[in-house]
């Protein structure tokens, strides 16, 4: 019998790592970092050349991003606002 996996399994949230932001399991790479790179025009293959992640991990992160766009975009905006306030 084959075990089934969900799209969320490669993603984890741990309060002690990046303030609980979703990351690729077993790494410190946030979903939002990958989403930002993708939105800047990096292809999934390009991302694997820039970060120590596999193509499968990139696709898992992008799938998570597309399923949780509001959450990730709100985090990106909040961080951008913090930067503007401190400048």
N, C-alpha and C positions, 0 to 999 in steps of 0.2 A: 504494500500500500504506500502510495506517495504522500509525503507530508505537504500540506499547502502552506504557502506564505502569503502574507498581506503586503501591500505596498508600504505600510508604516514600519515593518520590522527592521529595515535597514536604517531607520531614523530613530533617534532616542532623545529624550529631554531629561537632563540631569541638572538639578538646581545649582550644583557646585561648578558646573562647566558652562561657560558663556552665559551665566545668569539664566539657565534653563532654556535657552534658545534651542530649537531643533538642530541636531548635528547628525552627521553620518556616524552610525554606530562604530565604536572602536577608534574613532578619530576625533580630532578637535575641530574638524571642518564644519562650519555652519551651513545650513541650507541657504540662508540668506546670502552668504558669500558667493555661492555657486549661482544663485538666482541673479545677483548683481552682475556677475561676469557674463552670464547668458544674455541678459538684457543689454549689455554693452557690445554684444555682437560676437562673443566667443562661441564657437561651436562646442558641443560636448567633447569632441576629440581635442580641441584646443585646450579646454579646461584640464584634461588629463596631462597635458604637457606642462601646465603651469603649477598644478597642485598634485600632491602625492595621493591621488584617488584613481580608482578604476573607472572605466566607461560605465559599467553597471552601477557603480555608486553615483555617478553624475546623473544618470537617468533616474535613479531612485530619488535623488534630491529634487530633480526637476519635476518628477511626478508629484512628490509631496508639495512642492511649491504650487503647482497648478491646482492641487486639491485644497490647499490652504492659502490661497493668494491673499485674501484679506489680512490674515494674521501676519504673514511675512512682509507684505507691503506696509502695514502699520508699524512694524518694527523698524523697517528701513527709514520711514518718514520720521519716527520718533528719534532715531539716532541722528539723522540729518539736522533736526531741529536743535538737539543738544549741542551739536557742533557749532551751529549758527549763534546760539546763545553765548557760548564761551569765547567766541572770537571778538 
